[in-house]
Amino acid sequence: MRTLIVIPARYGSTRLPGKPLAMIAGKTMLQRVYELAQSSTADFKNVDVLVATDDTRIMDHAAEIGAPAVMTPESCPTGTDRAFEAVKASGLSPDVVLNLQGDAPLTPPHFIRQMIRAFDVTPVPDVVTPAYQLTWDQLDDMRNSKRQTPFSGTSVICGPDGYALWFSKNIIPAIRKEDKLRVSDGLSPVIRHIGLYAYHYPALEKYVTLDQSRYEQLEGLEQLRLLENGMRIKIEIIDPKGEPIHGGVDSPEDIERVERVLAAKH
């Protein structure tokens, strides 16, 4: 299968304007994410990487770092819509489109590789997205975080076939007799979703034609549009390999956090 990794890179950001051009330890965020996409897939055949932007300044910078890029409408409501517009503008014909967050330069490379490999099955999933099972300590941290920011963090429940049954900003499932489970099992039953998506292209074409669904609007989770329209989402359970899962960059403080992580790795 031919895979296209699309990096959405909008200039506008309420908290950090010009975010893709923000400097992180001597390189722009866009350059770091582009290099991440390239290095993650160096051993794969038939993988292309494309920047999707709405601003000529980012187009110019993409040319400077040698990253293929296309202009997409400023009006794209989501990164998924921007990825679809990027495919149309590129003239490419991918089988799979992986929407790599342009503000997450610390995305572990093995996440990307595992998502691409997940399409090498029959029948082909509509969508693949990663998640990881929380330890009890991580579950406690998530609960504490939600007391301050109730809509941070998304959990997912899966069927025995590994496909998503539901996503929620609430912590699901509810857990009866938790004390007994904590003694007998090192992992909690809660699976935390990571907001990366790879689409079988026909599913992406269908997604962008659908109206926002009821529960998508209530929860603020665009993946529920897929489930509410009968599409299937394969959950790839990722092993964090002992590393913390780092979120995106939305503020100058986040840049400092990423720089500390990079410094610790070198």
C-alpha positions as CSV (number, residue, x, y, z in Angstrom):
1,M,0.0,0.0,0.0
2,R,1.1,3.6,-0.7
3,T,1.0,5.8,2.4
4,L,1.0,9.5,2.5
5,I,1.9,11.2,5.8
6,V,0.3,14.7,5.9
7,I,1.5,17.2,8.4
8,P,-1.1,19.9,8.9
9,A,0.7,23.2,9.6
10,R,-1.7,26.2,10.2
11,Y,-0.2,29.6,10.8
12,G,-3.0,30.8,13.0
13,S,-3.0,29.7,16.7
14,T,-4.7,31.6,19.5
15,R,-2.1,30.7,22.1
16,L,0.9,30.5,19.9
17,P,0.6,32.4,16.5
18,G,2.9,31.1,13.8
19,K,3.3,27.9,15.7
20,P,4.9,25.7,12.9
21,L,7.7,28.3,12.7
22,A,8.4,28.4,16.4
23,M,12.0,27.6,17.2
24,I,12.7,24.5,19.3
25,A,16.4,23.9,20.2
26,G,17.7,25.5,17.0
27,K,15.1,24.1,14.6
28,T,11.5,25.1,13.7
29,M,8.8,22.9,15.0
30,L,7.8,22.1,11.4
31,Q,11.3,21.0,10.6
32,R,11.4,18.7,13.6
33,V,8.1,17.1,12.7
34,Y,9.0,16.7,9.0
35,E,12.4,15.0,10.0
36,L,10.5,12.8,12.5
37,A,8.2,11.6,9.7
38,Q,11.1,10.9,7.4
39,S,13.3,9.1,9.9
40,S,10.3,7.1,11.2
41,T,9.6,5.6,7.7
42,A,13.1,5.4,6.3
43,D,12.8,1.6,6.1
44,F,9.4,1.6,4.4
45,K,8.7,1.6,0.7
46,N,6.0,3.7,-0.8
47,V,5.7,6.4,1.9
48,D,5.5,10.1,1.0
49,V,5.5,13.1,3.4
50,L,3.6,16.3,2.7
51,V,3.1,19.5,4.6
52,A,-0.4,21.0,4.3
53,T,-0.6,24.7,5.2
54,D,-2.8,27.8,4.7
55,D,0.0,30.4,4.7
56,T,2.7,31.4,2.3
57,R,5.2,31.9,5.1
58,I,5.0,28.3,6.0
59,M,5.1,27.3,2.3
60,D,8.4,29.3,2.0
61,H,9.9,27.7,5.0
62,A,8.9,24.2,3.8
63,A,10.8,24.9,0.6
64,E,13.8,26.0,2.7
65,I,13.9,22.7,4.5
66,G,13.2,20.6,1.4
67,A,9.7,19.5,2.6
68,P,7.1,19.1,-0.2
69,A,4.1,21.3,0.7
70,V,0.7,22.3,-0.7
71,M,-1.7,25.2,0.1
72,T,-5.0,24.2,1.6
73,P,-8.1,26.4,2.3
74,E,-7.9,28.4,5.5
75,S,-11.5,27.4,6.2
76,C,-10.7,23.7,6.8
77,P,-12.6,22.9,10.1
78,T,-10.3,20.1,11.2
79,G,-6.8,18.6,10.6
80,T,-8.6,15.7,8.9
81,D,-10.3,18.0,6.4
82,R,-7.0,19.7,5.8
83,A,-5.3,16.3,5.1
84,F,-8.1,15.5,2.6
85,E,-7.6,18.8,0.8
86,A,-3.8,18.2,0.8
87,V,-4.3,14.9,-1.0
88,K,-6.5,16.6,-3.7
89,A,-3.9,19.4,-4.1
90,S,-1.0,17.0,-4.3
91,G,-2.2,14.9,-7.3
92,L,-1.0,11.8,-5.4
93,S,-3.1,8.6,-5.1
94,P,-2.4,7.1,-1.7
95,D,-4.1,4.1,-0.2
96,V,-3.5,5.3,3.3
97,V,-3.4,8.9,4.7
98,L,-1.7,9.3,8.1
99,N,-2.5,12.7,9.7
100,L,0.6,13.5,11.7
101,Q,0.1,16.3,14.2
102,G,2.2,19.2,13.2
103,D,2.6,20.4,16.8
104,A,3.8,17.1,18.3
105,P,7.6,16.9,17.7
106,L,8.1,14.3,20.4
107,T,5.8,11.7,18.8
108,P,7.6,8.4,19.2
109,P,8.7,7.0,15.8
110,H,7.4,3.5,16.6
111,F,3.9,4.9,16.9
112,I,4.0,5.9,13.3
113,R,5.5,2.6,12.1
114,Q,3.0,0.5,14.0
115,M,0.0,2.5,12.5
116,I,1.3,2.0,9.0
117,R,1.8,-1.7,9.5
118,A,-1.8,-2.1,10.9
119,F,-3.1,-1.7,7.3
120,D,-1.4,-4.9,6.1
121,V,-4.4,-7.0,6.9
122,T,-7.6,-8.1,5.2
123,P,-10.2,-6.6,5.5
124,V,-8.4,-3.2,5.6
125,P,-9.5,-1.1,8.6
126,D,-11.3,2.2,7.8
127,V,-9.2,4.0,10.3
128,V,-6.3,3.2,12.6
129,T,-5.5,5.1,15.8
130,P,-3.1,4.4,18.7
131,A,-3.8,4.1,22.4
132,Y,-2.1,2.7,25.5
133,Q,-3.4,0.9,28.6
134,L,-2.9,2.9,31.8
135,T,-1.2,1.7,34.9
136,W,-3.1,2.3,38.1
137,D,-0.8,5.2,38.9
138,Q,-1.4,6.7,35.4
139,L,-5.2,6.3,36.0
140,D,-5.0,8.2,39.3
141,D,-3.0,11.0,37.5
142,M,-5.7,11.2,34.8
143,R,-8.5,11.4,37.4
144,N,-6.6,14.2,39.2
145,S,-6.1,16.1,35.9
146,K,-9.8,15.9,35.1
147,R,-10.6,17.6,38.3
148,Q,-8.9,20.7,37.0
149,T,-9.6,20.3,33.2
150,P,-12.5,17.9,32.8
151,F,-12.2,17.7,29.0
152,S,-8.5,16.8,28.9
153,G,-7.6,13.2,28.0
154,T,-9.7,10.7,26.0
155,S,-10.4,7.1,26.9
156,V,-11.6,4.3,24.6
157,I,-13.1,0.9,25.0
158,C,-12.5,-1.8,22.5
159,G,-14.2,-5.0,21.5
160,P,-12.4,-8.4,21.5
161,D,-11.4,-7.8,17.8
162,G,-9.5,-4.7,18.7
163,Y,-11.9,-2.3,17.1
164,A,-13.3,0.8,19.0
165,L,-16.7,0.5,20.6
166,W,-16.7,4.1,22.0
167,F,-14.5,7.1,22.9
168,S,-15.3,9.6,25.7
169,K,-13.9,12.5,27.6
170,N,-15.2,10.7,30.6
171,I,-13.0,7.9,31.9
172,I,-14.5,4.7,30.6
173,P,-15.2,2.0,31.7
174,A,-16.5,2.6,35.2
175,I,-14.8,0.1,37.5
176,R,-16.6,-1.9,40.2
177,K,-14.5,-3.5,42.9
178,E,-11.5,-1.5,41.9
179,D,-9.6,-2.4,45.1
180,K,-9.6,-6.1,44.2
181,L,-8.4,-5.4,40.7
182,R,-5.6,-3.2,41.9
183,V,-4.2,-6.1,43.9
184,S,-4.5,-8.7,41.1
185,D,-3.5,-6.7,38.0
186,G,-0.7,-4.3,37.3
187,L,-2.6,-2.5,34.6
188,S,-5.9,-0.8,34.9
189,P,-8.7,-1.6,32.4
190,V,-8.7,2.0,31.1
191,I,-7.2,2.6,27.7
192,R,-6.1,6.2,26.9
193,H,-6.4,7.4,23.3
194,I,-3.6,9.2,21.5
195,G,-4.9,11.6,18.9
196,L,-3.2,10.3,15.8
197,Y,-5.2,9.0,12.8
198,A,-4.4,7.0,9.7
199,Y,-7.3,6.6,7.2
200,H,-7.9,4.1,4.4
201,Y,-8.4,6.7,1.6
202,P,-12.0,5.7,0.8
203,A,-12.9,6.2,4.4
204,L,-11.3,9.6,4.4
205,E,-13.3,10.5,1.3
206,K,-16.5,9.4,3.1
207,Y,-15.7,11.2,6.4
208,V,-15.4,14.6,4.8
209,T,-18.8,14.4,3.3
210,L,-20.5,13.6,6.6
211,D,-22.2,16.2,8.8
212,Q,-21.1,16.6,12.4
213,S,-22.8,13.9,14.5
214,R,-24.8,14.3,17.7
215,Y,-22.3,12.7,20.1
216,E,-19.3,14.2,18.2
217,Q,-20.8,17.6,19.1
218,L,-21.6,16.7,22.7
219,E,-18.1,15.2,23.5
220,G,-16.1,17.3,21.1
221,L,-14.5,14.2,19.6
222,E,-14.5,14.0,15.8
223,Q,-13.8,10.3,15.7
224,L,-17.3,9.7,17.0
225,R,-18.6,10.9,13.6
226,L,-17.0,7.7,12.2
227,L,-18.6,5.4,14.8
228,E,-22.0,7.0,14.5
229,N,-21.9,6.4,10.7
230,G,-21.0,2.7,11.0
231,M,-17.3,3.1,10.2
232,R,-14.7,0.9,12.0
233,I,-11.7,2.2,13.9
234,K,-8.9,-0.2,14.7
235,I,-7.2,0.5,18.0
236,E,-3.4,-0.1,17.9
237,I,-2.3,-0.7,21.5
238,I,1.1,1.0,21.8
239,D,3.8,0.1,24.2
240,P,5.2,3.4,25.5
241,K,8.5,1.6,26.3
242,G,8.7,3.3,29.6
243,E,8.7,6.8,28.1
244,P,6.0,9.4,29.0
245,I,3.5,10.3,26.4
246,H,4.1,13.9,25.5
247,G,1.3,16.2,24.3
248,G,1.4,18.9,21.6
249,V,3.0,22.3,21.8
250,D,0.5,25.1,22.5
251,S,2.4,27.7,24.5
252,P,5.9,29.0,25.2
253,E,5.9,26.8,28.3
254,D,5.4,23.8,26.1
255,I,8.4,24.7,24.0
256,E,10.5,24.9,27.1
257,R,9.2,21.4,28.1
258,V,10.1,19.9,24.7
259,E,13.5,21.5,24.9
260,R,14.1,19.9,28.3
261,V,13.1,16.5,27.0
262,L,15.4,16.9,23.9
263,A,18.3,18.0,26.1
264,A,17.9,15.0,28.4
265,K,18.1,12.6,25.4
266,H,21.4,14.0,24.2
